[in-house]
Amino acid sequence: MTSAGDPDITSDFVVPLNVTAVDGNFFTFTGMRALMSMDLPMAFKVTKASAAEFPALIGQSVSMAVLEFSAGSVNPPHTHPRASELLFLLYGSLEVGVVDTTNKLFTQTLQSGDMFVFPKGLVHYQYNANETDIAIAISAFGSASAGLVSLPASVFTAGIDSGILAKSFKTNVSTIEALKLGLTPPKA
C-alpha cells in the first residue's frame, strides 16, 4: 500500500533546525495581514500558509490558502497530490469542477457561504464567471504541504518535446508552440 500524506509526529510540534527559540511568535503567522487592505484583486491571486511559509505547521497535517479572484479569472486545472482541499466561498460566486479517476466531471456553482471538497490528487479548478465582481475563498488542506501540480504549466512549460505533445493532443507542433508561448512568463 502506498500513501502520500504527512507522517505522524511523536512530539507536540516540530521545531525546524534553524529555529533557536520557541515562543508565541513561532505559532503565529502574520502573512495574511496584507489581505486586510481591502484592495480588489487585479488577477487571480493565492496567499498560502503552508509549512514553507509557516514552519509551525510541520507535522500538523493542516494548511490553508486565501484565493482572490478578479472578475472573470480562473484558477487553472491542477491537483494537490498530498491533500484533499475544503474550499469555503466567503464572497461572490464561483464555478468549481473536479474530475474523478473515470474522467467524469462534477461541477457546481457556489454562492457565498457554500463549501466544496476536492478529493486528494484529483484534477480540479475554480472559475469566477462574474465579469464585474470579485470572489474570495478560503481553502483548507489536510497536509502541511499539499503540493500543487498545475496542468497547463506541467504539460506546456516543463520542456516536453513539442512533437510529443502534438501527437498526444492530436494537433500540430505550431499549435503546441503557440500554447507554450502563451504560458511562458514574461522576462523581467
SVG drawing of the C-alpha trace seen along z (x, -y; Angstrom):
<svg xmlns="http://www.w3.org/2000/svg" viewBox="-25 -49 45 51">
<polyline fill="none" stroke="black" stroke-width="0.4" points="0.0,0.0 1.3,-3.4 0.4,-6.6 1.2,-10.2 0.5,-12.3 2.0,-13.8 3.7,-11.4 2.6,-11.3 5.0,-13.0 6.0,-11.8 6.1,-15.2 3.7,-18.0 5.2,-20.0 8.4,-20.1 11.0,-22.8 13.0,-23.4 16.8,-23.3 17.1,-27.0 14.8,-28.0 16.6,-28.7 13.7,-29.8 10.1,-28.8 7.6,-31.3 4.2,-32.5 5.7,-34.0 6.5,-30.5 2.8,-29.6 1.7,-32.9 1.5,-33.5 1.1,-37.2 1.3,-36.6 -2.5,-37.1 -2.4,-40.7 -1.8,-42.0 -5.3,-40.7 -6.8,-43.2 -6.0,-46.1 -9.3,-45.5 -7.6,-46.2 -9.6,-44.5 -7.6,-41.7 -6.4,-42.6 -5.9,-38.9 -6.3,-35.5 -4.0,-35.5 -3.2,-32.9 -1.9,-33.7 -0.7,-30.5 0.0,-29.4 1.7,-26.0 4.8,-24.6 7.0,-26.6 5.6,-29.9 4.7,-28.9 7.1,-26.3 5.0,-25.7 2.7,-23.6 5.4,-20.9 3.9,-17.7 0.4,-19.2 -1.3,-17.9 -3.0,-21.2 -2.5,-24.3 -4.7,-26.9 -4.8,-29.4 -6.9,-32.5 -7.9,-32.6 -8.7,-36.0 -10.4,-36.0 -10.7,-39.1 -13.8,-39.3 -13.6,-36.6 -10.4,-35.0 -9.6,-31.3 -7.5,-29.0 -6.5,-26.7 -6.9,-22.9 -4.5,-21.5 -4.1,-18.8 -2.8,-18.6 -1.0,-15.2 -0.8,-15.1 -4.1,-16.5 -7.8,-17.0 -8.9,-20.6 -12.0,-22.0 -13.0,-25.3 -15.2,-27.8 -16.6,-30.6 -16.5,-33.8 -17.7,-36.3 -19.0,-36.2 -19.8,-33.2 -17.5,-30.5 -17.9,-27.7 -15.9,-24.8 -15.2,-21.4 -13.5,-18.2 -12.6,-15.3 -12.7,-11.8 -10.4,-8.9 -13.0,-7.7 -12.8,-11.2 -16.2,-12.2 -16.5,-16.0 -18.5,-17.2 -19.4,-20.9 -21.2,-23.2 -21.8,-27.0 -21.1,-28.1 -22.6,-31.1 -21.2,-32.9 -21.3,-30.6 -21.0,-27.3 -18.3,-24.7 -16.9,-22.2 -14.4,-19.4 -11.8,-18.4 -10.5,-14.9 -6.8,-14.3 -5.0,-14.1 -8.0,-14.8 -7.8,-17.4 -9.9,-20.4 -10.4,-24.1 -12.3,-27.3 -13.6,-30.0 -15.2,-33.4 -17.7,-33.6 -18.8,-37.0 -17.4,-39.6 -17.9,-42.6 -17.4,-41.3 -14.6,-39.6 -14.8,-36.3 -12.9,-35.3 -12.5,-31.8 -10.6,-30.1 -9.1,-26.7 -8.1,-24.3 -5.8,-21.3 -5.3,-18.1 -1.5,-18.4 1.1,-21.0 2.4,-20.7 -0.4,-19.8 1.7,-20.3 0.4,-21.8 0.6,-20.4 -0.6,-22.9 -1.7,-21.0 -1.0,-23.8 2.4,-24.6 3.3,-20.9 2.4,-20.0 3.4,-23.1 6.3,-24.7 8.2,-21.6 10.2,-21.0 8.3,-18.1 9.1,-17.9 6.5,-19.8 6.3,-16.8 5.4,-14.5 2.7,-16.9 1.4,-17.4 0.9,-13.7 -0.6,-13.4 -3.1,-16.1 -3.7,-15.1 -2.8,-18.5 0.3,-20.1 3.6,-21.4 2.7,-25.1 -0.4,-24.9 1.7,-23.4 4.3,-26.1 1.6,-28.8 0.3,-27.3 3.8,-27.1 4.5,-30.7 1.2,-31.9 2.2,-30.2 5.8,-31.4 6.1,-34.1 7.3,-37.4 11.0,-38.2 11.7,-40.6"/>
</svg>
